[in-house]
Amino acid sequence: MAENKTKPTVASVTAFLNKVPDPQVRKNCFAILKLMQAVSKKEPVMWGSSIVGFGTFHYVYESGREGDTVVIGFSPRKQNISIYMMCSLEKVKSELVKLGKYETGKGCLYIKSLGDVDTAALKKVLAKGFKEASKLNVHSS
């Protein structure tokens, strides 16, 4: 079975974020970093070369494939900031109503800027997402 390519590294989260070319996106990323650290009470870890993660979530698919990923995390991408949560977005549906302008993918939120969302609502989404995923994952750390 293939091994996950995205794994925790010892790379510096601060150095990575300082290299984000757009100053507003960089500022947003540092704000998201603080939000995620506050709700998770975890130190940030680089996963691969571009994901900042908090906590470790162990998953096992029906196929038998298993691995580890972040409980919550984010990555500054070219088009938006991707926010990853290992809980179903259905679990945070009531919080998302108040979030503002965002798009979703499978387990992801995509935002262009923190200016487009209510940061208090985002903090609630992240806190509930972290709590819900941690409940599902007896191996989370």
Backbone as a ProteinNet text record, in pm:
[ID]
protein_1_A
[PRIMARY]
MAENKTKPTVASVTAFLNKVPDPQVRKNCFAILKLMQAVSKKEPVMWGSSIVGFGTFHYVYESGREGDTVVIGFSPRKQNISIYMMCSLEKVKSELVKLGKYETGKGCLYIKSLGDVDTAALKKVLAKGFKEASKLNVHSS
[TERTIARY]
83.9	0	88.8	51.3	130.7	133.1	246.5	264.5	223.7	172.4	135.6	257.6	239.5	348.2	355.7	241.7	238.1	252.3	367.8	400	451.3	446.8	501.5	651.6	698.1	840.1	889.5	1017.6	1074.6	1093.9	1042	1055.4	985.1	1034.6	980.1	850.8	745	617.5	634	701.5	721.9	798.7	905.2	983.2	897.5	815.9	726.7	629.1	563.9	465	529.4	650.3	720.3	753	749.5	777.4	652.1	535.1	412.3	426.9	421.4	453	358.1	229	131.6	125.2	154.3	157.3	23.6	-88.9	-219	-247.3	-215.4	-234.1	-143.2	-20.1	73.7	15.4	-37.2	-97.9	-216.8	-301.2	-414.6	-368.4	-261.8	-210.8	-160.4	-91.3	-45.5	-164.4	-271.2	-392.3	-459.7	-467.3	-525.4	-439.6	-308.5	-216.1	-251.5	-271.4	-305.3	-441.1	-539.1	-671.7	-664.6	-594.2	-585.5	-507.7	-404.8	-326.8	-412.8	-492	-578.2	-684.3	-748.2	-856.5	-804	-687.4	-635.2	-545.8	-487.9	-389.1	-270.4	-240.1	-128.8	-31	93.4	193.3	178.1	199.5	188.3	305.1	276.5	376.9	358.3	468.2	461.4	437.5	339.6	312	347.2	446.3	494.6	554.1	547.9	611.2	515.4	382.1	291.6	168.5	158.4	42.6	88.6	22.4	46.6	-62.8	-22	-120	-112.8	-225.6	-238.7	-299.3	-227.8	-274.8	-254.9	-266.2	-252	-378.2	-432.3	-553.2	-517.2	-544.7	-519	-648.6	-640.6	-759.9	-737.2	-849	-848.6	-968.2	-941.9	-1049.1	-1100.8	-1220.2	-1277.9	-1186.6	-1109.4	-1018.7	-900.6	-883.6	-769.9	-656.2	-658.7	-555.6	-570.3	-457.1	-459.9	-339.7	-349.7	-240.6	-271.4	-188.8	-204.6	-212.9	-289	-299.9	-326.4	-350.6	-375.7	-519	-542.4	-679	-742.3	-670.7	-705.3	-576.7	-588.1	-469.6	-508.8	-407.4	-433.5	-312.5	-338.5	-231.5	-264.4	-170.4	-192.7	-171.5	-275	-268.1	-278.1	-254.1	-255.1	-391.6	-500.5	-634.3	-700.4	-659.1	-726.2	-644.5	-696.9	-638.5	-726.1	-665.8	-737.8	-731.1	-846.8	-854.6	-903.8	-823.2	-852.3	-905.7	-1011.3	-1066.7	-1103.5	-1070.2	-1096.9	-1234.4	-1315	-1454.2	-1537.4	-1653	-1744.4	-1789.2	-1794.2	-1842.7	-1988.2	-2058.5	-2195.9	-2198.9	-2093.6	-2084.9	-2073.3	-2029.7	-2012	-2106.5	-2211.2	-2304.9	-2366.3	-2405.6	-2469.8	-2371.8	-2244.7	-2142.9	-2110.3	-2114.3	-2082.2	-2182	-2305.7	-2409.9	-2364.7	-2288.4	-2246.4	-2107.5	-2043	-1903.4	-1881.1	-1963.3	-1941.5	-1912.8	-1818.5	-1790.2	-1682.3	-1721.5	-1630.1	-1683.5	-1598.2	-1639.7	-1597.6	-1653.2	-1617.2	-1570.3	-1492.4	-1452.9	-1477.1	-1427.6	-1446.9	-1360.7	-1423	-1350.5	-1267.6	-1287.1	-1206.8	-1296.1	-1245.5	-1303.7	-1202.5	-1249.8	-1162	-1205.4	-1112.1	-1142	-1037.3	-1080.6	-987.2	-912.6	-985.4	-928	-1005.2	-938.3	-1008.3	-1108.7	-1087.6	-1182	-1317.7	-1323.2	-1448.7	-1528.3	-1468.5	-1535.2	-1538.7	-1629.8	-1639.5	-1540.1	-1435.9	-1330.6	-1381.2	-1480.2	-1537.3	-1608	-1679.3	-1746	-1642.2	-1533.7	-1427.4	-1366.8	-1344.3	-1289.1	-1383	-1514.1	-1612.3	-1610.9	-1601.3	-1593.6	-1470.7	-1356	-1231.3	-1236.3	-1289.2	-1296.6	-1387.1	-1503.5	-1595.9	-1539.6	-1478	-1416.8	-1307.6	-1224.6	-1117.3	-1175.8	-1275.8	-1339.1	-1406.6	-1482	-1553.2	-1455.8	-1350.3	-1251.7	-1179.1	-1150.5	-1080.8	-1166.3	-1298.6	-1391.1	-1386.7	-1376.6	-1374.6	-1244.1	-1140.9	-1005.9	-941.9	-949.3	-889.6	-738.6	-679.7	-535.4	-485.6	-577.4	-532.6	-437.9	-346.7	-252.6	-231.1
-117.7	0	124.6	222.1	345.1	421.3	481.1	558.1	703.5	769.7	911.2	994.7	1088.4	1179.4	1296.2	1337.2	1452.1	1403.7	1434.2	1391.3	1510.7	1498.8	1607.9	1622.3	1746.7	1774.7	1861	1890.2	1979.4	2120.6	2144.9	2277.6	2383.2	2504.7	2615.6	2669.2	2671.2	2727.1	2876.6	2946.8	3091.3	3122.6	3047.9	3070	3045.6	2939.8	2910.5	3026.2	3071.5	3178.5	3310.7	3334.4	3457.2	3460.8	3346.3	3338.6	3355.9	3367	3389	3524.6	3526.4	3648.8	3766.6	3740.6	3848.1	3890.2	4016.8	4060.7	4044	4063.8	4048.6	3901.3	3813.4	3669.5	3624.6	3674.8	3641.3	3683	3805.8	3856.5	3768.8	3731.7	3642.9	3508.4	3454.5	3324.2	3329.2	3435.5	3447.5	3460.3	3526.3	3536.4	3399.1	3323.6	3188.6	3098.7	3112.4	3037.2	3058.1	3183.8	3215	3157.2	3167.3	3111.1	2960.4	2892.1	2746	2702.8	2776.2	2742.4	2762.8	2868.7	2896.3	2787.6	2744.9	2646	2504.6	2474.1	2337	2317.8	2428.5	2423.2	2333.9	2332.2	2254.5	2349	2305.2	2380.2	2347.4	2444.6	2418.9	2335.2	2251.7	2165	2173.6	2182.9	2177	2032.3	2013	1883.1	1896.6	1821.4	1837.4	1976.2	2029.6	2159.4	2277.3	2251	2365.4	2362	2267.3	2262.6	2286	2379.3	2404.1	2328.8	2237	2152.3	2156.7	2120.4	2116.3	1982.7	1907.3	1775.9	1673.8	1547.7	1437.4	1352.6	1326.4	1247	1118.3	1005.2	875	827.1	794.8	748.6	607.8	535.5	402.6	398.1	377.2	365.5	222.1	205.9	71.8	-19.9	38.3	-39.5	-96.7	-46.1	-89.6	11.6	103.3	207.6	292.2	324.4	409.5	501.1	603.9	699.7	809.1	909.7	1021.6	1151.1	1244	1377.8	1475.6	1600.4	1703	1692.7	1732.1	1742.4	1867.5	1980.1	2101.1	2159	2231.3	2292	2386.8	2447.8	2539.4	2547.3	2599.7	2619.1	2738.3	2831.6	2940.8	2888.2	2888.1	2842.4	2963.1	2941.2	3050.9	3121.6	3044.5	3101.4	3141.8	3078	3101.2	3041.4	3054.8	2986.8	2865.1	2748.4	2623.8	2593.1	2564.9	2528.6	2384.7	2300.1	2156.7	2120.5	2039	1987.3	1841.1	1759.8	1617.1	1576	1674.1	1639.7	1671.2	1613.8	1643	1789.2	1859.1	1996.8	2002.8	1892	1883.1	1910.6	1871.6	1891.2	2037.9	2123.4	2266.2	2353.4	2290.7	2358.7	2483.7	2475	2590.5	2705.8	2677.8	2782.3	2842.2	2760.5	2808.1	2912.2	2905.2	2999.9	3143	3163	3296.9	3334.2	3244	3264.5	3378.1	3386.6	3489.1	3423.9	3480.7	3436.2	3326.9	3205.9	3093	2991.8	2898.4	2784.3	2659.1	2545.6	2420.8	2317.3	2225.9	2105.4	1992	1877.6	1764.3	1784.9	1827.6	1849.6	1976.8	2064.4	2187.2	2308.9	2418.6	2549.5	2627.8	2705.5	2791	2935	3018.5	3160.1	3241	3351.4	3439.9	3528.5	3576.2	3671.1	3664.1	3691.9	3698.9	3813.5	3912.1	4022.6	3978.1	3861.4	3808.4	3726.9	3697.7	3611.3	3678.7	3632.6	3677.1	3592.7	3654.8	3577.1	3509.3	3568.2	3502.4	3373.7	3379.1	3259.6	3156.7	3203.1	3110.7	3040.7	3114.3	3054.4	2945.6	2971.7	2871.3	2748.9	2771	2659.8	2573.3	2638.8	2565.9	2491.6	2558.2	2495.1	2372.6	2386.6	2273.3	2163.8	2203.5	2105	2025.9	2094.7	2027	1931.2	1977.7	1895.3	1772.6	1792.5	1681.4	1577.7	1624.9	1531.8	1457.1	1525.6	1460	1351.3	1371.7	1269.2	1143.3	1163	1051.7	973.4	1039.2	987.3	958.1	836	800.9	810.3	818.8	828.1	970.6	1070.4	1207.6	1253.5	1341.5	1394.6	1541
0	0	0	-75.3	-86.7	45.5	71.8	193.9	168.7	272.1	258.1	224.8	134.2	98.3	195.6	249.1	339	483.3	539.7	676.4	755.3	888.6	969.4	945	946.2	926.6	1042.7	1042.5	1144.5	1089.1	969.5	907.9	993.3	985.5	1062.6	1000.8	1081.1	1037	1010.7	1099.7	1083.6	956.1	930.3	807.7	684.7	687.6	575.1	551.8	657.5	642.8	602.7	649	610.2	461	394.7	250.3	163.9	227.8	150.7	81.3	-52.4	-126.8	-102.9	-94.3	-78.4	68.8	99.7	240.2	312.5	242.5	308.2	338	244.8	268.2	383.4	384.7	493.1	628.5	634.6	758.3	799	701.6	728	782.4	724.9	767.5	912	948.7	1087.1	1183.2	1139.5	1222	1236.4	1127.6	1132.3	1220.1	1210.4	1296.1	1443.2	1483	1622.9	1661.7	1570.8	1598.5	1620.6	1529.9	1539.7	1663.1	1696.4	1815.6	1940.8	1942.7	2058.1	2077.1	1968.7	1982.9	2004.4	1949.2	1960.5	2082.7	2130.8	2239.2	2201	2070.9	2015.1	1947.3	1937.8	1863.2	1714.5	1628.2	1484.4	1433.8	1336.3	1274	1123.2	1050.9	904.6	864.2	777.9	717.7	571.1	528.1	391.9	378.5	258.2	234.6	243.3	260.6	252.3	342.6	434.8	524.2	667.4	734.8	876.9	951.6	1039.2	1105.7	1256.3	1316.8	1462.1	1500.8	1581.4	1621.8	1510.9	1548	1453	1456.2	1338.9	1323.9	1251.7	1315.3	1252.3	1188	1059.1	988.5	935.3	920.7	859.1	764.9	635.5	537.6	534.5	478.4	463.9	383.5	292.6	208.5	288.2	411	491.7	491	396.8	393.6	519.8	580.5	698.1	699.2	779.8	788.3	888	888.5	979.4	900.1	952.6	894.8	1008.1	974.7	1075.4	1126.9	1251.7	1302.6	1241.7	1249.4	1175.8	1119.4	1011	952.1	840.1	780.1	669.9	578.3	458.8	362	273	259.6	164.8	23.2	-56.5	-194.9	-288	-413.5	-510.9	-515.4	-517	-531.4	-399.7	-288.2	-160.8	-46.6	73.4	188.7	214.1	211.4	236	384.3	443.5	584.1	590.2	654.2	661	798.3	798.8	923.9	902.7	998.8	984	1032.3	1070.8	1101	977.4	970.6	861.3	871.6	759.6	761.8	808.5	798.1	848.5	999.5	1069.5	1215	1254.6	1161.7	1192.7	1110	1058.2	968.4	1032.3	1158.8	1221.9	1240	1257.9	1270.5	1133.6	1029.5	894.9	844.4	893.5	851.9	879.5	985.7	1027.2	975.8	902.5	865.1	765.3	663.8	561.3	427.4	353.1	216.5	216.7	174.5	168.1	68.2	31.5	-49.3	25	-13.6	53	-47.1	3.3	-67.8	29.5	1.5	91.7	216.6	324.1	449	451	352	344	332	385.7	362.1	281.1	188.7	110	130.8	176.3	191.3	115.9	60.6	-11.1	87.6	190	284.8	415.8	525.8	654	654.2	567.6	554.9	502.6	440.8	385.5	486.5	601.6	699.5	836.8	918.2	1056.6	1136.6	1190.8	1258.2	1384.9	1452.1	1570.4	1527.8	1414.5	1362.1	1317.3	1254.7	1212.7	1333.7	1439.7	1561.6	1614.7	1611.1	1655.6	1565.3	1433.4	1338.1	1368.5	1387.1	1414.2	1547	1650.2	1782.2	1779.2	1717	1710.2	1620.6	1509.7	1420.5	1490	1567.3	1639.7	1743.7	1816.6	1920.4	1859.4	1751.3	1686.6	1629.5	1564.3	1508	1618.8	1727.6	1839.3	1901.8	1903.4	1955.5	1869.5	1737.5	1643.7	1647.1	1691.5	1675.3	1809.6	1851.9	1981.4	1977.6	1860.6	1846.8	1828	1836.1	1810.2	1918.9	1878.6	1976.9	1950.7
[MASK]
+++++++++++++++++++++++++++++++++++++++++++++++++++++++++++++++++++++++++++++++++++++++++++++++++++++++++++++++++++++++++++++++++++++++++++++

